[in-house]
C-alpha cells in the first residue's frame, strides 16, 4: 500500500515556484485534496465494512424490496407451510456466506464496487496534471532559472536604488520650480538638505551609502550655467558611494543573466503550450468523469435481486440482497461529483483566460510610464507568459524585474561602479603631457566615462577609445581648457549645456567609427571647430552615395581629414569650401573616379590624396590657386606629363609624389619655379632630367628608393639645397658638382654602390651636419669629416 504523503508528492512543487501559481491553480490544489480525502474515505469504508446480505426469494411474485422481504418471511415462518427442497448438510451459515460472496460479485453494479478506486485514480491524474509544467524537463529548467533570477532581482539593492531614484527624480520635477524660487533665500539650508536626502536614499538599500555627486545644483549652477560653479571637492578614496562593490558586481552579473535568459526563453513558447495543454487535458478529464458518473450514479441502490445459479447447493434460485454501503457511497459520489463540477468550472475559467488574452506578449508600458526607464522592452513567447503568471501573484515582481531589462538602468549601474573605481586621484595619475606640450588623458576600453574626468579643469586633450557608452554631461563646462576631443569607436551623446560649451570651446575633434551612423549628429553644429578628423566607412550600403551630413554650420573649419573608402569627393564637403584650408583624404585603396567637386575648394593651401588609386594627377587640382602643399602618396601614378600645369599654382612650395609608379620626370617640371620641397621617393626612376635642377628655390629633395645609377652634374645648380636623400638606389659615384651645394646640411646616401669618396668633404660642404653612407662598399672614409654626424658601415 501507499501513504497519503506518497500520493500528495505528485502535486508538490518547489516552494519557490508558488509565485507562478495563480489563484485558480491554488484552488485546484485544494480541490484535489478534497477529492483525495473522499476517495480514501470511501475506499477505507469499502475495505472495512463493505458487505452484501442475501435472503432467498420464497415466492416468484415477491418483489425485492426491503418491506416485501420482511413481510413475506414473517408470514411464511408463522404458517410453517414452506419447507426447503434439497439436502440438509448442516452448513447453512456457510451456504449464506457463499451466496453473499457470489451475489456481491454477480449482482452488485461495478460502480458500487470500484468507484472509490476510480475516484482515487482520477484524483492522482488531476494532481499530476496540475503541476506537470513544473515537472517536465524542458520547462522545469527554464522555470527554475526564471524563479532564481526573479528572486535575486527582487532582493537586489540595485533594484531598490533604481526605483527610489525614479521616485526621487519625479518629486524633484514636481517641486523644481518652487526650489528654484527659494534658492536665493535658502541656499545653505538646501545644501545640507541635499546631503541628508542623498544619505536617506543611500540608506534605503541597506548599505548606508550615498552618491558621490550632488543630486541638486546650487544657486550658482542654476542661475548661470556658463559660470564656473562652486563644487564640492571631488570624491576622494574613502568617499561615500551608493552601492558597495560586492552589490555592484552582483547587479552587473544579474543584468548579464537576464539578458541571456531573455534570449533563450523568447525563442519558443513551450511553457505556454504545455500549460495550455495540461488545462485542456484536465477539462476533458473532468467532462469524462462527470459524463459517466451522472449516468451510473442511480445504479447504486440498497437492494438488489440476485440469481446466482446455485440452486443445487442451497435449494433456492433467486435471492434478494442488500448492500450496506450503498447509501453512504451514493452520498460520497454526489459530493465527489460536486467537487468535480467545481473543478471543471475553474478549468473552464482558466481556458478562457488562456485563449482570450494575448499571453505571448507582455508590455511594460505601465512601468515605463511610472519610471524613468523608458527603454524597457516588451517581451514575447514564454518570457511574456511567465511575467503574466507573476502578475497574478504580485505585480511588484515584474516591476522590479523590469529594472534589469533596461539598458538605461544598466548604464547607470556601470557608471556608478566606474565612478567608484576611477577616483579623481587615480585619473590624475594617468594625465600626461603629449608631444604638443598639452595635458592629455587617454581612457581605453572602459564601460563609460568616469564623472571625475570632468573635475580635471586644466585638461586640454581628452582621448576616449572603445568606450561603448559615452555621455558628455553639463559638468564638462568645468573643463575650461579643453581644446581637443578624441572619440574612437565611442557612440557619444551630449547634454544640451555640454553641447553649448563645446560649440564655443572645442578646437579639434577626432572621430573613429565603423559605420557612418555612429557619427554623432551634434558634431555638425560645432560652429567654432577648426579641425575635424573622421576615420571610418563613409559609403552607404549601395556604395554609391556618400553618407555625410552637411558641414554648413562649421564656419570656422580649417582642417578636414577623411580616412575612409571614398569613391568620389562628397558633395556635402563643398559647404566648407569657402573657408577650408587643409583637406586630407586617406583612402583604403578605393579608386576615386569623380573629382568635379574638388575644384570648388578654392581656399585650400594643403591637399593630401593617399591611396586613392590615382593613375594621373587630377585636373581639378590645377584650379586650386592657393595650394602650397600637395601630397599624392600611395597611388598608381606612372606618368606626370601634367606637371607643367603646376606652374599656375604660384604658391606651391611642396610637392610629394612618393610611393607611386613614376618611371620618368618630364623636362617641363622646370616650370614649377617656386617649388621648395620635392619628394619622389619609392618610385621607379632610372634617371633624372637636367631641367629638374633648374628649380633654384629647391631646398629639400628626396630621391630615395628608386633605380638611379647616377646624379646629373646639374645638381650643383641647386644653391639653396639643404636636404638631399638618395638612399637605396644604385649610385656608384657622386658628381663633384654636388659639393657646390654649399648650404647642404643633410646628405643621406646609404645602401648604394659608392666605392670612392671625394676629398676635402668637410671643406667643401661646410654646413653639413648629417652624413649617412652605411651600406656602401666604401673602403676608406676620407679624413676631415669631424663635426659631422657620420653613419657608415
N, C-alpha and C positions, 0 to 999 in steps of 0.2 A: 504494500500500500504506500501511498504518498501523503505527505503532510500538507496542511494549508500553506505553510511557508514556501514549500517547493512549488506549489501551484502559483502562488502570488508572485513568485520571482519572474514569471513570464511578463508581468506588467511593470516590473521595477525598471527604472532608468537611473542614470546618474543624477544625483541631487542638483547638480549644476544645470541639467537640462530642463529643469522645471520652468525656466524663463521662456522656453519655447512651447509651453503647453497653454493654449488659450482656455477660456472658461469651459468650453464645451468638452474639451479633452479631459479636464478635471472632473466634470460631471459624469462623463462616460466611465472614467476610472471608478468612481464611487458606485455607479450603477452596476458595473461588472462585479464589484464586491458584494452588492446585494444579491445579484444573480448567483454568485458563487455560494453564498450562505444558504440561499433557498435550495439549490441543488444538493448541497451537502446535507442539509437538514432532511430533505426528502429521501436521500439515499440512506442516511442513518436510520430513519424510521423504517425504511423498507427492509434493511438488513436485520433489524431487531424485532419488528412486530408484524411484518407482512405475512398474513396467513389467509387461507381460504377454508371455510367450513361448509360441508355439503350434507344435505339430508336427501334420502331417496324420495322420488316423486311417486306417491302411493296411488294416485288417480291420474288417468291420462288427461282428464279435463282440468286438472289442477293447474292454476297459474303460479308461476314462480315469483310470488311477491311475499314480502315478509308476513303480512297478515294472513294470506291464504295458507301458507305453510304451517303456521302456528295453529290456526283453527282446525285444519284437516287432521293434523296429527293428534290433537286433543280429542277430536270426535272418534277417531279410529281406536285410540287407546281405551276410551270408555266402552265402546261396543265390543272390543276384543274379537272382532269378526275377521280380522285380516291376519293371516299367517304367512310368513315369508316362505317362498318357494326356494328350495335349494338345500344344500347340505350344511349343517351347522358344524363349524370347525373349532368353535371356541375362540376365534381370533377376531371378534367383532371390532375391537379398537384398532387393530392393525388394518382391517379392511377399510375403516373410515379414513385412516391416515393415507392409505393408498389412493382412495378416491379423491381425497383433498388435494394430494400432490398431482394426480392425473388431471383433475379439473383445473388446477392452477395453471398447468401447462397448456391445456387444450381450450378451455372456455374463457379464460381471462384475456381481454384485448391487450395487444402489445404495448399500447401507450400507458396502460396501468402498470405494466411490468418494467418498462425501460425509460419512462420519462425522466426520472432523476439522473440517470446516466447520460441521456441525451442533453439534458439541461447543463450538466457539468461539462460535457464536450463542447457544446456551443459557447459556454462561458469562457472556456480556455482559448478557443479560437478567437473570440472577440477581444480577450485580453491581449493576445499576441498581435492582433490587428491594430489595436490602439496605439502601440508603440513600435510597430515594425520599422518605421523610418529611423528610429533611434538605434536599431539593431543591424540593419542592412549595411554591409561593409562600405559600399560606395557612397553612402550618405552619412553614416555614423562618423566616419573620419572627418568629413567636412564640417559636420555639426559640432563635433568635439573641438575642432580647431577654431571654429567661429565663436563658440562659447568661451573658450580660453582667451582669445583676443579681446572679446567684448568685455570680459571681466577686468582684464588689465587696463583697457581703455577707460572703463568706468571709474577705476580706482586711481588712475594716473594723476599725479599732482599737476601735470601739464594741462589736463582737461579742465581742472578747476581753474587754473590760471587763465586759460584762453577764454572761458565763458565769463569769468569775473572781469577780465579786461574789456570784454564786449559790453557788459553792463556798465562798467566804469566810463567807457567812451560814450555810450548813449546818454548817461547822466551828465557828462561834460558838455555834450552837444546841446542838451536841453537848457542847461544853465549857463551856456557860454556867453551870451550877451550880458547877462547880469554880472558875471565875473569881470568882464572887460570894463564895465562901467564903474565897478567898485575897486578896480586895481589901484587907482590913484590914491585912495584913502587907506587901503588895507594891504599894501604890498608885502610888508614884513610879516603880517599875520598869515597871509596866504602862503608864503614860503614855508613857514613851519607847518601849516596845514597840509601842504603838498607832501611834505616828508612823512607826516603822520599817516596820511591817506595811502601813500605808497607802501608804508610799513604794514598797514592793515591789509592791503591787497596781497603783500608777500606772505603775511601770516595765514591767509585763507587756505593756502595749500598745505599748511602743516610744517613748513620748513623754516618759518620765521624770517624770511629774507625779503629783500625788495630790490627793485631795479636800480641800476647804477646811473640811469639818465632820468632827468626830471620829466614828470608826466605833463606838467603845465608850464607855460612860459611866464617869465616875469614881465613887468611892465615895459622894460626896455625892449624886449623881444616883440611885444605886441604893437607898440606904437611906431617903431622904426625897424623894419626887418633888415635894412641895409647897414644899420649901425651895429658895431661890434657889441654883442650882448654881454652882460655880466653873467658869467657862467660859474657853476660850481666846479671845483677842482676835478680834473679827470680822475677816473676811478683808479685808485692805487691797488696794490696787490691784495690787500685784505678787505676791499670794499664789499658792500652788501650785494647780493645777487638774488634774482627771483627764484631760481631753482638751483639745488646743488648739482654737482657734476654727475653723480650717480643717477639722479632722477632725469637729468637731461639726456644721458646716454640711453636710458631705458625708453624714454619717449621717442628718441630717434629710431631705436630698434622697432618700436611699435609701428611707426609710420611705414617702415620697410615691410613689416609683416602684413599690415593691412593692404598695402599696395600689391604684394604678391598674392595674398588671399583673394583679393578682388579679381585679379586677372584669372586666377584658377577657377573660381566659382562662377563667374559671369559667363564662362564658356558654355555651360549647359544648364538645363532645367530639370535635372534628375531628381532632386529633392522635391520639387513641386509636383512632378508627375507621380512619384511614389506616394506622397501624402494624399494626393487626389485618388490614386488607385486604391489605397487602403480604406479611404472613406467610401468609395463605390462598393468595394467588397463587403464592408460592414453593412451598408444599406441593403445590398442584395441578400446578405445572410439574414438580416432581420426580416425582410419580406418572406423569405423561405420559412423561417421559424414560425412567424405569425400565420402563414398560409396553412401549414399542416396542423398546428396546434388548435386553431379555430375549428378546423374540420373534425378533428378527433377528440376534442375535449369532452363532448357529450357522451362518448362511449365509456367514460369512466363512471360506472354505476356500482351500487352496493350489492345487488342480487343478480346472479347470472344462472341461466339454465345450462346444465352440462349433460352431454350424452357420451360417456367415456368408453362405451363398448367393453364393459367389464361385468356384464350380467352373469356370466358363468362363474365369476369369482365371488360376487357379493349378492347376487339374486335380484338386483334392480338394474334397469337400463337407463333411467333418467334420474338426474339429481338436481336439486335446487341449491345453489351455492351462494355464500355471502363473502364479500371481500372487505375485511375490516378496515383497511386503509383508504378505501375509495373516497370517502367524504373529505378527508384531510388532503389527500393527493389532488383532488379536484380544486380545493381552495388554494393549494400551493401553486397549481398550474395557472389558475386565474391570476394570481399575484405575479407569477413569473411573466405571464403574457402582458400584464400592465407595465411591468418594468421594461420588457422588450419593446412595447409600443413607445414608451418614453425615450428609450434608447434610439429607436428608429427616427423619432421626431428630431432629436438632436443631430443625428447623422444627416437627415434631410436638410436641416438648417446649415450644417457645415458645407454640404454640397452647393447650396445656394450662395453661400459666402465665397466659396472657391471659384465658382464659374461666373458669378455676376460681376466681380471686381477684377480689374487688371492686376493680378498679384505678381506678374512677372515684370512689373515696372514699379519703381519706387522713387518718389520725388522728395527732395529735401527743401522744397520751396518755402515751407514754413520756417525751417531752421535758418535758411538764407535770409529771410525777412527779419528774423529776431536777432541775428548775429551779424558781425561784420565780415563773415566768411562767405562772400557772395560766389565764390568759385567752387563750392561743394557740388560735385557732380551727381546727377541722378544715376541710379544703378538699375540693373535688369537681371532677369532669369533667377537663379537660385539665391543670389545675393539679395535681390529685391524681396523674394518670398520670405527669407529668414528675417529681414527687417520688418516686414508686415506682421510676422508672428511675434516679434519682440514688442511691437507697438501694442499688441493686445495684452501683453503683460505689464509693460510700463514704457511709455513713450520717451521717458528721460534717457533710457539706454541708447536709443538711436540718436538722440540729440547729442549725447556725449561722444558716441561713436563717430558722428559726423565730423568732429574736430580733427580726426585722424585721416579724413578723406580730403581735407582742404590743403592745397598747396600753399595758400597764404599762411595757414597755421604752421605748416612745416617750415616755411621760410622764417617765420617769427622765432620758432624754436632754434633753428640753425643760427639765426642772428644772435639770439641770447647766448647760446653756447660759444659762439665766435667771440662775442664781446668779453666773455669770461676768460677765454683762452688768450686773446690778444689784448693785453692791457696797454695803457699808454706808454709805460716804461719799455715794454717788450718791442713795441713798434718803433720807439725812439732808437733802439739798438740797431734796427735794420735800416735806418736812414743813413745814406752816404752821399758823398759829393761826386758827381759824374764828371765826364771829360769837359763839359762846358762850365764847370765850376758852379753847378747848381745842386741844391739839396734834392735828393731823389729817393723815393720809396717804391720798391718793386714787390708786389704781392702776387704770389703764384699758386694756383690750384687751391684756393680756399673756397669754402661754401658760400661766402658772401664778403662784404666789406665791413670790417670792424668799425664801430662807431667812433672809437678813439682815434681813427685816422684823421677825422675832421677836427680833432683838437690840436693837431700839429700845424699851428698857424703859419710857420715860416717855411713850410714845404713848397717847393717850386715845381717839381715834376712828380706826378703820380702815375705809376705803371700798374695796371691790373690785367692779369693774364689767366685765362682758363678759369674764370670765376662764373659759375652758372647763373647767378642772380645778383645783379649789381643795381643798387638803388642809391641815387645821389640825393641825399636829403637837404633840407634847408640849412642844416648845420654846416654845409660846405662853405657858406658865406664867411665863416671864420678864417678860411684859408686865403687870406688877402694877398699872398704872394704866389699863389698857384698860377702858372702860365701854360703848363704842358700836361696833357692828359692822354694816356695810352689805354685803349680798350681792345685787348686781343682775345677774341672769342669770348666776349663778355656782353651778352644782351643787357643793355642798361636802360633803366627808367629814371626819369629826372623829375624831381619835385618842382613845382612852379617857382618857388623862391630860388631854388638852386639853378633853374634854367635862366632866370633873370640875372643871376650873378654871373653865370658862365657866358652869357651873351655879352656882358660888358668886360669881363676879365680874361677869358681864355684866349691864348695866343696861338697855340699849336695843338692839333688833335690827330692821334694815330688810331685807326680802327682796322682790326684784322677780323675777317669773317669767312664763313664757308659759303653761305648763301646771302644774296643781296637783301633778303628780307630781315636779316639780322642787323642791318644798319639802323641805328635809332633815328627816327624821323626828326627828332629835335635838333640834330646836328645841322640841319639845313636852315635853322633860324639863328645861328650864332653869328650875328652881324659883324662882330669885331674880330672874328677868326682870321688869322693871317696865313696859317699853314694847315693843310689838310692832307693826310696820308691814308689812303684806302688800299688794303691788301685783301684780295679775295675775288670770288667769281662774280663778275658784274653782268654776265649774259643771262638772259632769261632761259626758260626751258627749251624754247624753239631755237635758241642760239642765233637769233636774228635781231632782236630788239634789246638795246642796252637799257637795263632796268636801273636807272639812276635818277634821283629826284632833281628838281631844279635847284641851281645854285644862285638864284636871283638875289636872295637876301644876304648872301655872303659878299657884301660890297667891299670888304677890305681884304679879301682873299688874294694873296700874292703867290703862294706856292701850292701846287697840287700834284700829288703823286698817285698814280693808279697802277698798282701791281696786280694784274689780272690776266684775262684771256680775251681781250677785245678784238673784234673783227672790223671795227670802224671807230672813228672818233665820235663819242656820244654827242648828240646834238644839244643835250642839256648843258654841256660844258660851255657852250657859247654864251650862256648867261653871264659867265665870268670873264669873257674875252676882252672886255674893255679895261680890266684892271689886273688880270693875272700876269705875273712876270716870269714864273718858272713852271714849266709843265714837264712832268716826268711820267712816261708811260713805259712800264716794265712788263712786257708780256711774257707768257709762258711758252712762246714759240708759235702761237696762233698768228696766222698771217692777217695783217691789216690791209684790206683791199680798198677802202674808201677813205680818202684824205681831204675831201672837199671842205669839211668844217675847220681844218687846221688853219687855213688862210685867214680866218676871222680873228685869230689871236694876235692882233697887231701890236700888242704891248709886250709880247714875250721877249725876255732877254736871255733865257736859257731854255733849251729843248733837249730832252733825253728820250730816245726811242730805242729801248732794249728788247732784243729777242722778238722783233715784230716780223721776222721773215722778209725783210726788205731785200729786193733784188737790185733796185736802183734808188737813188735819192729822190724822195717825193718832190714834185714841182711846187707843191704848196709851200714848201719851206722857203723858197726863194722870194716869196712875197712878204716875209716877216722881217721888215727892215730894221727892227730894233734888236735883233738877235745878237748876242755877244758870245754865247757858248752853244755848241752843237755836239751832241754825243750820240752816235749810232752804233753802240756796242752790240755784238752778238747777233748780227743779221746775216744775210746771204748776199751782200753786195759784192759783185765781181768786177764791175766797171764803174768808173766815176767820171765819165765824159761830161756830165752835167756840172762838174765842179766849177766851170768857168762862170756859171750863173751866181756863184757866191760873191762875185765882185760887186753885185748890187747890195749886198749886206755890208754896208760901210762900217758897221760897228762890230763886226765879227772878229773876235780875238782868239777863240779857242775852237779847234775842230778835232773831234775824236772819231776815227773810223776804225777802231781796233776790233779784233775778233770778228773779221769778215773774210771774204774770199777774194780780195783785190789782188790782181796779178800785175797791174801796171798803173803808174801815175801819169796822167796826161800832162803835156807841157803847159796847158792852159792854167795850171794851178798857180802860175806866177801872177795871174790876175787878182788873186786874193792877197792884196798888198798889205793889209793891216793885220794879218794873222800873226799871233804871238806864240800860240801853243798848237802843236800838231802831233797827234798820236796815230801812227799807222802800224802799231804792233799787232802781232798774231794775224798776219795776212800771208799772202803767197808772193811777195815781191822778190824779184831776182835782180832788179836794177832800179836806179833812181834817175830821173831826168835832171839835167843841169838846171832847168828852169825852177826846180823846187828851191834851189839855194839862192834864188834872186829875191826871196821874200826877206827883206832886210830886217824887219822887226821881229823875226822869229827868235824866241828865247828858249823854248822848250821843244825838243824833238825826240820822239820815241819811235825807234825802228826795230825794236827787239822782236824775236820770234818770227823772222822771215827767212828768205833764202838768199840773202845778199852775199855776193862774193867780194865786193869792194865798195868803197865810198868814193864818189866823184871828187875830183880835186876842187870843184866849185864850192865844196863845203866851207872852204876858207873865206867865202864871201859873207858868211853869217857872223858879222862882227858882234852882234848882241847875244849870240848863243851862250846860254848859261848851263843848260842841261842837255846832255846827249846820251841816249841809251841805244846801243846797237848789239846788245847781248843776244846769245842764242841765234847766231847767224853762221855764215861760213867765211868770214873775213880772214884773209891770210896776211894782210898788211894794212897799215894806215897811211893815208896820204900825208905828206909833210905839210900840206896846206891847212890841215886840221889845226895845227898849232898857231894859226893866225887868229883863231877864235880866242882871243886873249881874256875874254870875260868868262870863259868856261869854268864852272865850279864843280860840276859832277860829270864824270865820264865813266860809263858802265860798258865794259867790253867783254864780259865773262862769256865762257863757252863759245869761243870762236876757234880759229886756226892760226892765230898770230904767233909767229916764231921770233921775230925781231922787234925790238922796241927802239923808238927814236931816242937819240941822245939829247941831253940837256932839257929833259921834260919839265923839270921844275922852273927852269929859267924862262922857258917859252910859254908856259901856262902858269903864270904867277898867282892866279886867283883860284887854281884848282884846289878843292877841299876833299873830294872823294874820288878815288880811282879803284875800279874793280876789274881785275883781269884773271880771276880764277877760271879754271877750265880751259886755259890756253897752253900750248906747248912752248912757252917762252923759257929759254934756257937760262937767261940772266936778266934780272931787272936792273936797269941802269941806276947807278947811284945818283943821288941828288934829288931824291923824292921825299926828303924829310919834311915833316909838317903836313903830309897828305895822308888821309885815311886810306891806306893801301890794303886791298884784299886780293891776295894772289895764292894760287895753288890751294 
